């Protein structure tokens, strides 16, 4: 490849990490993201209290706002590692084999867990013996998210359907071509978020999450020069505080919770996510595994069960919050003892993570469940 392309963003055009190193950092990123998603959902509900029970200077809203701003990279990480693994896979697979494998991997578990959450959502009606109307059930299944976190599966399914085409393109594209496309996607995503009616911007909403999918491939394939990291890392460190302030300011101005600055297309979230992914990609995970083998085994196992943890953790959080097990655990009440939100949020997230991993581990003992549902 010519120097014209190899100089872009610094460094060479060849992959900067070995396949073994890639497996290690992908494993670590997946485990970290899984824990962060649980933590984010443990406290995120307090953001929606704004305008109802909380005001601009309400402690619960501010604490949740700050927590959330430090964790918004978690979900994009899952999209990025999917892009890194699937778009960067050199192994050729027939179209039917690839799609069949990926669809089975997501749609069968989605059907199972979707059914579980559908029953849980209508638990009140079922408890009192009145079945929900079919129209209401169908609307929940086909036109809404069955449960708040399950939006991810239809989204990633769409990316899987596009993957065979995207793989052909990334193989033929130069680094400059990829950078151009990434810039185009994130620019229009940002514009669609902040100025949705401007000229042609409203017609580019279909870009969606393709940007993060391709970004994961890009950052896992091409080295980024130190000159870029020297400004990217310091700027990214400021993004959580900027995000928290923007959400607070926009919500105060609107008089209701405004999550615009938390949307993944927002440039503050993009900068933070890219820098954190890049830092974890470059970290010496092989050395870490040698120095801390027990911790490495825990990280590897959490990564292995992360798909199941993603599915089950909202159910665990809601059961704990509603005291269905006889004891109430949520960010402001641990075992029915009032606690500061700053402490309770972390503890609730840790308890939910441990319980989620434990229950998924029990379910994995059954070969059918392990193969088809997790």
C-alpha positions in Angstrom: 0.0 0.0 0.0 1.3 3.4 -0.8 2.6 5.9 1.7 -0.4 8.1 0.9 -2.7 5.7 2.7 -0.3 4.3 5.3 0.3 7.7 6.8 -3.3 8.3 7.6 -3.8 8.8 11.3 -0.2 7.7 11.7 1.4 4.3 11.7 1.3 1.5 9.1 -1.5 0.1 7.2 -1.1 -3.5 8.6 -2.8 -4.9 11.6 -1.0 -3.8 14.8 -1.9 -6.8 17.0 -1.5 -10.6 16.7 -4.5 -12.9 16.5 -3.8 -14.1 20.1 -3.7 -10.5 21.4 -6.9 -9.7 19.5 -8.7 -12.6 21.2 -7.5 -11.4 24.6 -8.5 -7.8 24.2 -11.8 -8.7 22.6 -12.5 -11.1 25.6 -11.6 -8.4 28.1 -13.7 -5.7 26.4 -16.7 -8.0 26.2 -16.5 -8.8 30.0 -15.9 -5.1 30.9 -18.8 -4.0 28.7 -21.2 -6.7 30.2 -20.4 -5.5 33.8 -20.8 -1.8 32.7 -24.2 -2.5 31.1 -25.5 -4.0 34.3 -24.2 -1.1 36.3 -25.7 1.4 33.9 -29.1 -0.2 34.1 -28.9 -0.5 37.9 -29.0 3.3 38.2 -30.2 4.6 34.9 -33.9 4.6 35.9 -33.4 7.5 38.1 -32.8 9.7 35.1 -36.5 9.3 34.2 -37.6 10.7 37.5 -36.8 14.1 36.2 -39.9 16.2 35.8 -41.9 13.7 37.9 -40.2 13.2 41.3 -36.9 14.9 40.6 -35.9 18.4 39.6 -32.7 19.9 38.1 -30.9 19.9 41.4 -32.3 16.7 42.8 -29.5 14.5 44.1 -30.8 11.3 42.6 -31.0 12.8 39.1 -27.5 14.4 39.3 -25.9 11.2 40.7 -27.6 9.0 38.0 -26.6 11.6 35.4 -22.9 11.4 36.4 -22.9 7.6 36.7 -24.5 7.2 33.3 -22.1 9.6 31.6 -19.1 7.5 32.6 -20.8 4.3 31.3 -22.3 5.2 27.9 -19.5 3.4 26.0 -20.7 0.0 27.2 -23.3 -0.8 24.5 -21.3 0.5 21.6 -18.5 -1.8 22.7 -20.7 -4.8 21.9 -21.4 -3.4 18.4 -17.7 -2.7 17.9 -16.4 -6.1 18.9 -19.0 -7.7 16.6 -17.6 -5.6 13.8 -14.0 -6.4 14.7 -14.7 -10.1 14.7 -17.0 -10.5 11.8 -15.7 -7.9 9.3 -12.1 -8.8 10.1 -12.6 -12.5 9.8 -10.5 -13.8 6.8 -12.3 -17.1 6.7 -14.7 -17.4 3.8 -18.2 -18.7 4.4 -21.0 -19.3 2.0 -23.8 -16.7 2.5 -26.3 -19.3 3.7 -23.9 -20.8 6.3 -22.9 -17.4 7.7 -26.5 -16.0 8.0 -27.8 -19.3 9.3 -25.2 -19.4 12.1 -25.7 -15.8 13.1 -29.5 -15.9 12.9 -29.6 -19.0 15.1 -27.2 -17.4 17.5 -29.5 -14.4 18.1 -33.0 -15.2 17.1 -33.6 -18.4 19.0 -32.4 -16.9 22.3 -34.3 -13.7 21.5 -37.5 -15.7 21.1 -37.0 -17.5 24.4 -36.1 -14.5 26.4 -38.6 -12.3 24.7 -41.3 -14.8 25.8 -39.9 -14.7 29.4 -40.0 -10.9 29.4 -43.4 -10.8 27.8 -44.8 -12.9 30.6 -43.0 -10.7 33.1 -44.4 -7.5 31.5 -48.0 -8.8 31.8 -47.4 -10.5 35.2 -50.0 -8.2 36.8 -52.8 -9.3 34.5 -51.8 -12.9 34.6 -51.7 -12.9 38.4 -55.2 -11.6 38.6 -56.4 -14.1 36.0 -57.1 -11.8 33.1 -55.3 -12.5 30.0 -54.0 -9.5 28.0 -55.6 -8.7 24.7 -53.9 -10.3 21.7 -53.7 -6.8 20.0 -51.8 -5.5 23.0 -49.4 -8.5 23.0 -48.9 -8.2 19.2 -48.2 -4.5 19.5 -45.7 -5.2 22.2 -43.9 -7.8 20.1 -43.9 -6.2 16.7 -44.0 -2.4 17.3 -42.3 -1.9 20.6 -39.4 -3.2 22.6 -40.7 -6.2 24.5 -38.4 -5.0 27.3 -36.2 -2.0 27.3 -32.9 -3.8 26.7 -34.1 -6.1 23.9 -33.9 -3.4 21.2 -30.3 -4.6 20.8 -31.2 -7.9 19.1 -33.2 -6.6 16.2 -30.5 -3.9 15.7 -27.6 -6.4 15.7 -29.6 -8.8 13.5 -29.8 -6.0 10.9 -26.1 -5.5 11.0 -25.5 -9.3 10.6 -27.7 -9.2 7.5 -25.5 -6.4 6.1 -22.3 -8.1 7.1 -21.7 -10.2 3.9 -21.9 -7.0 1.8 -19.9 -5.0 4.2 -17.1 -7.7 4.3 -16.8 -7.5 0.5 -16.5 -3.7 0.7 -13.9 -3.5 3.6 -11.7 -6.0 1.7 -11.7 -3.9 -1.4 -11.6 -0.5 0.4 -8.4 1.3 1.3 -7.9 2.8 4.7 -8.7 6.2 3.4 -12.0 4.9 1.9 -12.9 3.5 5.3 -12.0 6.8 7.1 -14.1 8.7 4.6 -17.1 6.5 5.1 -16.8 6.6 8.9 -16.5 10.4 8.8 -19.6 10.6 6.6 -21.7 8.2 8.9 -20.8 9.9 12.2 -21.2 13.4 10.7 -24.7 12.7 9.4 -25.6 10.8 12.6 -24.6 13.8 14.7 -26.4 16.2 12.4 -29.6 14.1 12.5 -29.4 14.2 16.3 -28.9 17.9 16.7 -30.3 19.4 13.5 -32.7 16.7 12.2 -34.5 18.9 9.6 -31.4 20.4 8.0 -31.3 20.0 4.2 -30.4 16.3 3.3 -29.6 15.3 6.9 -33.1 13.8 7.6 -32.6 11.4 4.7 -29.5 9.8 6.2 -31.1 8.4 9.4 -30.7 4.9 8.0 -27.0 4.9 8.9 -27.9 3.9 12.4 -25.3 1.8 14.1 -23.3 0.9 11.0 -20.7 3.5 12.1 -19.8 1.7 15.4 -19.8 -1.7 13.6 -17.2 -0.4 11.1 -15.4 1.6 13.7 -14.7 -1.6 15.7 -13.2 -3.2 12.5 -11.2 -0.1 11.8 -9.7 0.2 15.3 -8.9 -3.5 15.5 -7.3 -3.5 12.1 -5.3 -0.3 11.8 -2.8 1.2 14.3 -3.4 4.7 15.5 -0.3 7.0 15.8 0.8 8.4 19.1 0.4 11.9 17.8 -3.4 11.2 17.6 -3.5 9.5 21.0 -1.9 12.4 22.7 -4.9 14.6 22.1 -7.6 11.9 21.9 -7.1 10.6 25.4 -7.1 13.9 27.2 -10.1 15.1 25.3 -11.9 11.8 25.9 -11.3 12.1 29.7 -13.3 15.3 29.7 -16.3 13.8 27.8 -18.1 12.1 30.7 -18.2 15.5 32.6 -19.3 17.3 29.5 -22.0 14.7 28.8 -23.3 14.9 32.4 -23.4 18.7 32.2 -25.1 18.8 28.8 -27.8 16.3 29.9 -28.4 18.4 33.1 -28.5 21.7 31.2 -30.7 20.4 28.3 -33.1 18.8 30.8 -33.3 21.9 32.9 -34.0 24.0 29.9 -36.6 21.6 28.6 -38.2 20.9 32.0 -38.1 17.2 31.4 -35.4 14.6 31.0 -33.5 15.2 27.7 -31.1 12.4 26.7 -29.8 13.9 23.5 -26.2 14.2 24.8 -26.4 10.5 25.8 -27.4 9.2 22.4 -24.6 7.1 20.9 -24.4 9.4 17.8 -23.5 12.4 19.9 -19.8 13.4 19.4 -19.0 13.4 23.1 -20.1 9.7 23.4 -18.2 8.8 20.1 -15.0 10.4 21.4 -15.2 8.7 24.8 -16.1 5.3 23.3 -13.3 5.4 20.6 -10.6 6.4 23.1 -11.6 3.8 25.7 -11.8 1.0 23.1 -8.4 2.1 21.7 -6.8 2.1 25.2 -8.1 -1.4 25.9 -7.0 -2.6 22.5 -3.5 -1.5 23.2 -3.3 -2.7 26.8 -1.0 -5.6 27.5 -3.6 -8.3 28.2 -1.1 -11.1 27.7 1.1 -9.6 30.5 -2.0 -9.0 32.7 -3.0 -12.7 32.2 0.4 -13.8 33.4 0.5 -11.5 36.4 -3.1 -12.1 37.5 -4.1 -15.6 36.2 -7.1 -15.9 38.6 -8.5 -12.5 37.6 -7.9 -13.3 33.9 -9.9 -16.5 34.4 -12.8 -14.6 35.9 -12.7 -12.0 33.1 -12.7 -14.9 30.5 -15.7 -16.6 32.1 -17.7 -13.3 32.4 -17.0 -12.8 28.7 -18.1 -16.3 27.9 -21.5 -15.8 29.7 -21.9 -12.2 28.7 -24.7 -12.9 26.2 -26.8 -14.6 29.0 -26.0 -11.8 31.4 -27.2 -9.3 28.9 -30.5 -11.1 28.6 -31.2 -11.8 32.3 -29.8 -8.8 34.2 -32.9 -6.5 33.9 -35.1 -9.3 35.3 -32.7 -9.6 38.3 -32.6 -5.9 38.8 -36.4 -5.6 38.8 -36.9 -8.6 41.1 -34.4 -7.0 43.6 -36.0 -3.6 43.3 -39.5 -4.9 43.9 -38.5 -7.1 46.8 -39.9 -10.2 45.2 -37.4 -12.3 47.0 -38.4 -10.9 50.4 -35.6 -8.3 50.6 -35.3 -4.9 48.7 -32.1 -4.1 46.9 -31.8 -1.0 44.8 -29.5 2.1 44.7 -31.2 3.9 47.5 -32.1 0.9 49.7 -29.8 -2.1 50.4 -31.6 -4.9 52.3 -34.3 -2.3 53.2 -31.6 0.0 54.8 -31.5 3.5 53.2 -28.1 4.2 51.7 -26.6 7.1 49.7 -27.1 6.6 45.9 -23.4 6.9 45.2 -22.8 3.7 47.3 -26.1 1.9 46.6 -25.7 2.3 42.8 -22.4 0.5 42.7 -23.4 -2.2 45.2 -26.7 -2.9 43.4 -24.8 -3.3 40.1 -22.3 -5.7 41.6 -25.0 -7.8 43.3 -27.0 -8.0 40.0 -23.9 -8.9 38.1 -22.9 -11.7 40.5 -26.5 -13.1 40.5 -26.8 -12.8 36.7 -23.5 -14.7 36.2 -24.5 -17.3 38.8 -27.9 -18.0 37.3 -26.6 -18.2 33.8 -23.9 -20.6 35.0 -26.6 -22.8 36.5 -28.6 -22.7 33.2 -25.5 -23.6 31.2 -25.3 -26.9 33.0 -28.0 -28.1 30.6 -26.5 -28.8 27.2 -29.7 -27.8 25.3 -29.8 -24.4 27.1 -26.1 -23.8 26.6 -26.3 -24.6 22.9 -29.5 -22.9 21.9 -30.6 -20.3 24.4 -27.3 -18.7 25.6 
